[in-house]
Structure formats: structure tokens, C-alpha cells
Amino acid sequence: MAQVSSPEDHEEEIMQYYVVDGVRLPPFCRGKMEEIINFPVREDDVWILSYPRAGVWVTDLIFLILEGGDVSKADLSLETVEDNVPFLEAPSPGLETLKHLPSPRYIKSHLPYNLLPIEVREKMCKVVYLTRNPKDVMCSFYDFHRTVRMVNYKGTFAQFFYRFINNKLGYGSYFDHVVPWWNHRHDSNVYYLKYEDVKKDFMYAVQQLGEFLDHPTPHDTIQEIKDYWDDEPNYNRREDRVGFWKYYFTVHMNEKFDKLLPERMYDTDLEFEYVAS
């Protein structure tokens, strides 16, 4: 795939990426990819997969549904959710710990399709794949790079824009990430969830998620969840809006991105919503 020339090509690398099969991965993935590929998967696992910044707070919602949906009893603090939905490739808690967690396990990952455990790809577990329109993902990922100390990104958004469309960020190409799972969206063990659909019809999304996860959620409980979500500041930040990209994109960037999109999407019928409906 041809690279798009950037007017600021002199920028330095963000971090020392670890490259596997042409995909740039965070340095903490070094030395563990073979173990990840062969990681043992259980039938009652629930895997929550996404490109970075695509799911935003949806992992919290899935965890709540899996825990019964009672917002008065659930602990949705960052620490609790991360402890109960551990990050496969992260340094902590580590692969050995994940292997020995009691069932059912809830595991999340940002790894692209071809670098996930073989048994995940062989339909050995439930998979919720989260996606979000690429413009909003790009802008949220930019904010992440600027605010996380480990990354400490000092470049401009214009530089980041070209990194994103040229696949020069951690976890590789956004488009190579979302398309393979879109092609598997009809698999019985896969639920392909668009962030914009959750924002558009929250109650229907929760109902469908509950049914897929074998945790059907009563209408009154879904209403309580929605009321909680509407009032919780952590789920209503500026970056959580559909159309967040408008704070960052110039007219020129938007035109360039729209022109490139068909090529990057490999002529699939996957479509995104870029403004709230």
C-alpha cells in the first residue's frame, strides 16, 4: 500500500516499537508473541477486542452486563474493570496469570486479527469486537499519545494524522484491524459492535449485547443502566462524542482522508457514521 507523503516527514519515532509481521507493537510485546499465538482459550471465555481508543468506555458496559447489570452494586472503577478484564499483551498481570484465572475469563486485547491466539481465530470463545469511526479514533489516540507519560508524544496533530494513515502507530493499520473482523461478523461467536450504534440506541445495544453474552438484561435494568450512563461524567467527555474529529481535522485533512478511505477499506461494505444522528 502506497504511503502518503507528509509535509513533516522529519519527525522522530514516538517509541521503540517492536515489529511483528510488519505491524508495529508496543515494546512490552517483545518476547511474548509466540506465547500469545499459542495462548490456551476456553469456550466460556469472552474476548473484548478493538483497535486502541475504539471502544472508549464500552468495556465498562460489557463488564457490567456480564456481572448482572445492577449499577447499584457494580464497581466500575478503572482499577476494578482492569483487574476483571485484564489486558492480554500488557506487562501486568502477565500471561501466566491469565492462563490460571478461574472461568469465565474476560480478556481484552488490541492485537490485530493475525496476531491473536490461534484458538480465538478458530472460534473457541465469544468475541465482542468494538469499532468506532476512524476519524474519532485517530483524534482520541492522539490525545492518548499526548497525555500518557510512557508515550509523551510531542508532535503536532498534522504529523499524527499522517502517522495514522501510513500505519506508523502502535498496533499497525486501523483498517487492517477492523476489516478482518468485519468479514467474520456473521460468525456465531462474534458480535461486531459499532460505538456509534451504542450512542444512537443505547438500550437496544445493551439488549443485544446481553443476549449475545448469555446474560439477558431486563428492560427496567437496561433503563437504570442508561440513566446511570447519562449522568456519569466519565462516560460523557468531549472525546466520547460522535464527531469528536471536528475539533482537530482541517478541511484539507478531511478531504484527504475521505479520498483515501475507499482504498484503505479494500472495497468492503463496512460503513461508519461520522456525526451523531
C-alpha positions as CSV (number, residue, x, y, z in Angstrom):
1,M,0.0,0.0,0.0
2,A,1.5,3.4,-1.0
3,Q,2.5,5.8,1.7
4,V,1.0,9.2,1.8
5,S,3.7,11.9,1.8
6,S,3.7,14.1,4.9
7,P,4.8,17.7,4.9
8,E,6.6,17.0,8.2
9,D,8.4,13.7,7.5
10,H,11.4,14.7,9.6
11,E,9.7,13.8,12.9
12,E,11.3,11.3,15.2
13,E,9.9,7.9,16.3
14,I,7.4,8.0,19.1
15,M,8.8,5.0,20.9
16,Q,10.9,1.9,20.2
17,Y,8.2,-0.2,18.5
18,Y,8.5,-4.0,18.3
19,V,7.7,-5.0,14.7
20,V,6.0,-8.4,14.0
21,D,4.8,-9.3,10.5
22,G,5.0,-5.6,9.5
23,V,2.9,-4.5,12.5
24,R,4.4,-2.0,15.0
25,L,3.6,-3.2,18.5
26,P,4.4,-1.5,21.9
27,P,7.8,-2.5,23.3
28,F,6.1,-4.6,26.1
29,C,5.0,-7.1,23.4
30,R,8.6,-8.1,22.8
31,G,9.5,-11.7,23.5
32,K,5.9,-12.9,24.2
33,M,4.2,-13.1,20.8
34,E,4.8,-16.9,20.3
35,E,3.3,-17.5,23.7
36,I,0.3,-15.3,22.8
37,I,-0.3,-17.1,19.5
38,N,-0.4,-20.3,21.4
39,F,-2.3,-19.0,24.4
40,P,-4.9,-21.6,25.6
41,V,-8.5,-20.4,25.1
42,R,-11.6,-21.7,26.8
43,E,-15.1,-22.0,25.4
44,D,-16.6,-19.8,28.1
45,D,-14.1,-17.0,27.6
46,V,-15.3,-13.6,26.5
47,W,-12.7,-11.7,24.5
48,I,-13.2,-7.9,24.0
49,L,-11.1,-6.8,21.0
50,S,-10.5,-3.5,19.4
51,Y,-8.1,-1.1,17.8
52,P,-6.8,1.3,20.5
53,R,-9.3,4.0,21.5
54,A,-12.1,2.4,19.5
55,G,-14.1,1.1,22.5
56,V,-13.7,4.1,24.8
57,W,-16.0,3.1,27.8
58,V,-17.8,0.2,26.1
59,T,-15.6,-2.3,28.0
60,D,-17.1,-1.0,31.2
61,L,-20.6,-1.6,29.8
62,I,-19.8,-5.1,28.8
63,F,-18.3,-5.9,32.2
64,L,-21.4,-4.5,33.9
65,I,-23.7,-6.7,31.7
66,L,-21.5,-9.8,32.5
67,E,-21.7,-9.0,36.2
68,G,-25.5,-8.9,36.2
69,G,-26.2,-5.3,35.2
70,D,-27.0,-3.9,38.7
71,V,-25.4,-0.4,38.7
72,S,-26.2,-0.1,42.5
73,K,-23.9,-3.0,43.2
74,A,-21.3,-3.0,40.5
75,D,-17.9,-1.4,40.9
76,L,-17.0,0.3,37.7
77,S,-13.8,2.0,38.9
78,L,-10.9,1.9,36.5
79,E,-8.9,-0.4,38.8
80,T,-11.8,-2.9,39.2
81,V,-12.6,-3.1,35.5
82,E,-8.9,-3.6,34.6
83,D,-8.5,-6.3,37.2
84,N,-11.5,-8.2,36.0
85,V,-11.0,-7.6,32.2
86,P,-7.2,-7.9,32.0
87,F,-5.2,-6.8,29.0
88,L,-3.7,-9.9,27.2
89,E,-0.4,-8.4,26.0
90,A,0.3,-5.9,28.8
91,P,3.1,-6.5,31.3
92,S,0.6,-6.9,34.1
93,P,-0.9,-9.2,35.2
94,G,1.0,-11.4,32.7
95,L,0.2,-14.4,30.5
96,E,0.9,-17.0,33.2
97,T,-1.6,-15.3,35.5
98,L,-4.2,-15.1,32.7
99,K,-3.8,-18.8,32.0
100,H,-4.8,-19.7,35.5
101,L,-7.7,-17.3,36.1
102,P,-10.9,-19.0,37.1
103,S,-13.7,-19.3,34.5
104,P,-15.3,-17.5,33.0
105,R,-12.5,-15.2,31.9
106,Y,-12.9,-11.8,30.4
107,I,-9.9,-10.8,28.4
108,K,-9.2,-7.7,26.2
109,S,-6.6,-7.1,23.5
110,H,-5.7,-4.6,20.8
111,L,-3.7,-7.1,18.8
112,P,-4.8,-7.4,15.1
113,Y,-6.5,-10.5,13.9
114,N,-3.5,-12.3,12.6
115,L,-1.5,-11.9,15.9
116,L,-4.2,-13.1,18.2
117,P,-4.2,-16.6,19.7
118,I,-4.9,-19.3,17.2
119,E,-7.9,-20.6,19.2
120,V,-9.6,-17.2,19.2
121,R,-9.5,-17.2,15.4
122,E,-10.7,-20.8,15.4
123,K,-14.0,-19.7,17.2
124,M,-13.2,-21.3,20.5
125,C,-14.8,-18.5,22.5
126,K,-17.1,-15.5,22.4
127,V,-15.7,-12.3,20.8
128,V,-17.0,-8.8,21.1
129,Y,-15.3,-6.7,18.5
130,L,-15.6,-3.0,19.1
131,T,-15.1,-0.4,16.4
132,R,-15.5,3.3,16.0
133,N,-15.3,5.6,13.0
134,P,-11.6,6.1,12.1
135,K,-11.6,9.9,12.4
136,D,-12.8,9.9,16.0
137,V,-10.4,7.0,16.8
138,M,-7.5,9.0,15.4
139,C,-8.2,12.0,17.5
140,S,-8.7,10.0,20.7
141,F,-5.5,8.1,20.0
142,Y,-3.7,11.5,19.5
143,D,-4.9,12.7,22.9
144,F,-3.8,9.4,24.4
145,H,-0.3,9.8,23.0
146,R,-0.1,13.4,24.3
147,T,-1.2,12.6,27.9
148,V,0.3,9.2,28.7
149,R,3.7,9.5,30.3
150,M,5.1,6.3,28.7
151,V,4.5,7.8,25.2
152,N,4.9,11.5,25.8
153,Y,4.2,12.5,22.2
154,K,5.4,15.9,21.3
155,G,4.4,16.1,17.6
156,T,1.6,18.0,16.0
157,F,-1.8,16.6,15.1
158,A,-0.8,17.1,11.4
159,Q,2.2,14.7,12.0
160,F,-0.1,12.3,13.8
161,F,-2.6,12.4,11.0
162,Y,0.0,11.1,8.6
163,R,1.3,8.5,11.0
164,F,-2.3,7.1,11.3
165,I,-3.0,6.9,7.6
166,N,0.5,5.5,6.9
167,N,0.2,2.8,9.6
168,K,3.1,4.1,11.7
169,L,1.5,3.8,15.1
170,G,1.3,1.0,17.7
171,Y,-0.9,-1.9,16.6
172,G,-0.4,-1.0,13.0
173,S,-3.2,-0.2,10.5
174,Y,-6.6,0.7,11.8
175,F,-8.1,-0.5,8.6
176,D,-6.3,-3.9,8.7
177,H,-7.6,-4.2,12.2
178,V,-11.3,-3.6,11.6
179,V,-11.8,-5.3,8.2
180,P,-10.9,-8.9,9.1
181,W,-13.4,-8.9,12.0
182,W,-16.0,-7.3,9.7
183,N,-15.5,-10.2,7.4
184,H,-16.3,-12.5,10.4
185,R,-19.2,-10.6,11.7
186,H,-21.7,-13.4,10.8
187,D,-19.8,-16.0,12.8
188,S,-22.0,-17.3,15.6
189,N,-19.3,-16.5,18.2
190,V,-18.7,-12.9,17.0
191,Y,-20.6,-9.7,17.9
192,Y,-19.4,-6.8,15.8
193,L,-20.3,-3.6,17.8
194,K,-20.0,-0.1,16.4
195,Y,-19.6,2.6,19.1
196,E,-21.9,4.9,17.1
197,D,-24.7,2.3,17.3
198,V,-24.4,2.3,21.1
199,K,-24.6,6.1,21.2
200,K,-27.5,6.1,18.8
201,D,-29.7,3.5,20.6
202,F,-28.1,2.6,23.9
203,M,-30.9,0.4,25.2
204,Y,-31.1,-1.7,22.1
205,A,-27.3,-2.1,22.1
206,V,-27.4,-3.3,25.7
207,Q,-30.3,-5.7,25.0
208,Q,-28.4,-7.2,22.0
209,L,-25.1,-7.5,23.9
210,G,-26.9,-9.2,26.9
211,E,-28.4,-11.8,24.6
212,F,-25.1,-12.5,22.8
213,L,-23.3,-12.8,26.1
214,D,-26.0,-15.2,27.5
215,H,-26.8,-12.5,30.1
216,P,-30.2,-11.3,29.0
217,T,-30.9,-8.0,30.7
218,P,-34.5,-6.9,31.7
219,H,-35.8,-3.7,30.3
220,D,-36.0,-2.0,33.7
221,T,-32.4,-2.8,34.3
222,I,-31.3,-1.5,30.9
223,Q,-33.2,1.7,31.7
224,E,-31.3,2.0,35.0
225,I,-28.0,1.4,33.2
226,K,-28.9,4.1,30.7
227,D,-29.8,6.6,33.4
228,Y,-26.5,5.9,35.1
229,W,-24.5,6.3,31.9
230,D,-26.3,9.6,31.0
231,D,-25.4,11.1,34.4
232,E,-21.8,9.7,34.8
233,P,-19.2,12.3,33.8
234,N,-16.6,9.7,32.8
235,Y,-18.9,8.5,30.0
236,N,-19.8,11.9,28.7
237,R,-16.5,13.6,28.0
238,R,-15.9,15.6,24.9
239,E,-13.9,12.8,23.3
240,D,-16.8,10.4,23.8
241,R,-18.9,12.4,21.3
242,V,-19.6,11.1,17.8
243,G,-17.9,13.7,15.7
244,F,-15.0,14.4,18.1
245,W,-12.8,14.7,15.0
246,K,-14.3,18.1,14.1
247,Y,-12.2,19.6,16.9
248,Y,-9.0,18.5,15.2
249,F,-9.4,18.0,11.4
250,T,-8.9,20.8,9.0
251,V,-10.9,20.9,5.8
252,H,-7.8,19.7,3.9
253,M,-7.3,16.8,6.2
254,N,-11.0,15.8,5.9
255,E,-10.9,15.9,2.1
256,K,-7.6,13.9,2.0
257,F,-9.0,11.3,4.4
258,D,-12.3,10.9,2.6
259,K,-10.3,10.4,-0.7
260,L,-8.1,7.7,0.8
261,L,-10.8,5.8,2.7
262,P,-12.1,3.6,-0.2
263,E,-8.5,2.3,-0.9
264,R,-7.9,1.6,2.8
265,M,-11.1,-0.2,3.3
266,Y,-10.4,-2.7,0.4
267,D,-13.8,-2.2,-1.1
268,T,-15.7,-3.8,1.8
269,D,-19.2,-2.7,2.6
270,L,-18.3,-1.6,6.1
271,E,-19.5,2.0,6.7
272,F,-19.1,4.4,9.5
273,E,-21.1,7.3,11.0
274,Y,-19.1,10.5,11.5
275,V,-21.7,12.7,13.1
276,A,-24.3,12.0,15.7
277,S,-27.7,11.1,14.3
